[in-house]
Amino acid sequence: MPAAPLLAALLLSVAAMLAAAAISDIRRMWIPDRYWWGIALAFAAAATPQPWQVAAGGVATALLVFVGGAALFARGWIGGGDVKLLSSLALWAGFDGLAALLFDTALAGAVLALAMLVQLRRRTPANWRVHQPLRQPMPFGVAIAAAGWALVATRWPFT
């Protein structure tokens, strides 16, 4: 890895881009491409002084996540911005950290879904029929960002 101060700066920029992506997803249900591009470029800067296998492992992991995410996107289960954001984080996770990244994303997504259900229940009239479909978009970028922050914490050079 690069020198600790450079790595710390890159990781702080990743954390900031994740925060901006989460805020954008909450406000507009849209994650601009500049955030996942920034995360990918930060990985490129961090991987440059490393052996080529480090970068290749990250790229292979990101491609795997992108293909899986594209399948979920095709079914309408996840947004395109979510797929790109998660794929850019997979660069940083590599194969070794992929399971933790996906688990953290799923866990944060479950917490987000429960929080949204509680809010929905508070706004639901008493005579609402349970069999009516619950169709409310979820800003899943928030869950991805939470998992990304956990990933950043595991990569922090000053621990």
Buried (B, 14 or more C-beta within 10 A) or exposed (E): EBEEEBBBBBBEBBBEBBBBBBBBBEEEBEBBEEBBEBBBBBBBBBBEEEEEEBBEBBBBBBEBBBEBBBEBBEEEEBBEBBBBBBBBBBBBBBEEBBEBBBEBBEBBBEEBBEEBEEEEEEEEEEEEEEEEEEEEEBBBBBBBBBBBBBBBEEBEBEE
